[in-house]
Amino acid sequence: QVQLVESGGGSVQAGGSLRLSCAASGSIYGINVMGWYRQAPGKERELVADITRSGSTRYADSVKGRFFISRDNAENSVYLQMNSLKPEDTAVYYCTANGWVNNVLAWGQGTLVTVSS
């Protein structure tokens, strides 16, 4: 089993920055992809960004150029640097871990990001 613990959410004004962190523990060698999803009130959960063990990344169009995902395999951690935040980025952000056949291994408990205008 894999466990994920997130940190770094909070409240910020539009234009500000936040950094989310997620640490994995447990059966970490089964993890290939780590990433972040978010869910805003009344909306479906959506992919924000993810990164493979080898460092390949993908981003939602809405965050390209503003958010940056990184990973420290030695620390079994993934980070999301969020810059130029907008009110529409307000959501609960969830860390995820997927295995080598893209099977979902774990979700974090979620961390709330609130961006005020």
C-alpha positions in Angstrom: 0.0 0.0 0.0 1.0 3.6 -0.6 0.2 6.5 1.7 0.3 10.1 0.6 0.5 13.1 3.0 0.1 16.6 1.5 1.0 20.0 2.9 1.2 23.6 1.8 -2.3 24.7 1.1 -3.7 28.0 2.4 -5.1 31.3 1.4 -3.5 33.8 -0.9 -4.4 36.9 -2.9 -4.6 36.8 -6.6 -1.2 37.0 -8.2 0.4 35.3 -5.3 2.2 32.0 -5.0 1.9 28.8 -3.0 3.9 25.5 -3.0 2.3 22.2 -2.3 4.2 19.2 -1.1 3.3 15.5 -1.0 5.3 12.7 0.6 4.7 9.1 -0.2 5.4 6.2 2.0 4.7 2.4 2.0 5.2 0.5 -1.3 7.0 3.3 -3.0 8.7 1.2 -5.6 5.4 0.5 -7.3 5.0 4.2 -8.0 5.6 5.6 -11.5 3.5 8.7 -11.8 2.8 11.2 -9.1 0.6 14.2 -9.7 -2.0 16.7 -8.5 -5.7 16.9 -9.2 -8.1 19.5 -8.0 -11.7 19.8 -7.3 -13.5 23.2 -7.1 -17.0 23.5 -5.5 -19.6 22.1 -7.9 -17.1 20.9 -10.4 -15.6 17.6 -11.3 -12.1 16.6 -10.2 -9.5 17.5 -12.9 -5.9 16.8 -13.5 -3.6 19.8 -12.7 -0.2 18.2 -13.5 1.7 15.0 -13.2 5.2 13.7 -13.5 6.7 10.3 -14.2 9.6 8.7 -12.3 11.8 9.6 -15.3 10.7 13.3 -15.2 8.1 13.6 -18.0 5.5 16.1 -17.2 2.1 17.1 -18.4 -0.1 20.1 -17.4 -3.7 21.2 -17.7 -3.9 24.0 -20.3 -5.3 26.3 -17.6 -2.1 26.2 -15.5 0.6 26.0 -18.2 3.3 28.6 -17.6 2.0 29.3 -14.1 2.3 26.0 -12.2 5.4 23.8 -12.1 5.6 20.2 -10.9 8.7 18.6 -9.7 9.7 15.4 -8.0 12.4 14.1 -5.7 12.6 10.4 -6.1 15.1 10.1 -3.3 12.6 11.7 -0.9 9.6 10.0 -2.5 8.0 13.5 -2.8 6.3 15.6 -5.4 5.8 19.4 -5.4 3.6 21.8 -7.1 4.8 25.4 -7.4 1.8 27.6 -8.1 2.5 31.1 -9.3 0.3 33.9 -10.6 -2.7 32.4 -8.8 -6.1 33.3 -9.9 -9.5 33.0 -8.0 -10.4 30.2 -10.4 -7.6 28.2 -9.0 -9.5 27.9 -5.7 -10.1 24.2 -5.0 -9.1 21.2 -2.9 -5.9 19.9 -4.3 -5.2 16.1 -4.1 -1.9 14.3 -4.5 -2.0 11.1 -6.5 0.3 8.1 -7.1 -0.1 5.7 -10.0 1.7 2.5 -10.7 3.6 1.3 -13.8 0.4 0.4 -15.7 -1.2 3.7 -14.7 -3.2 2.0 -12.0 -4.2 4.3 -9.2 -2.4 3.5 -6.0 -3.4 6.2 -3.7 -5.0 9.6 -3.2 -3.9 12.1 -0.6 -6.4 13.6 1.9 -6.6 16.9 0.0 -5.4 20.4 0.9 -7.5 23.5 0.3 -6.1 26.4 -1.8 -8.2 29.6 -1.6 -7.3 32.5 -3.9 -9.1 35.8 -3.2 -9.5 38.6 -5.7 
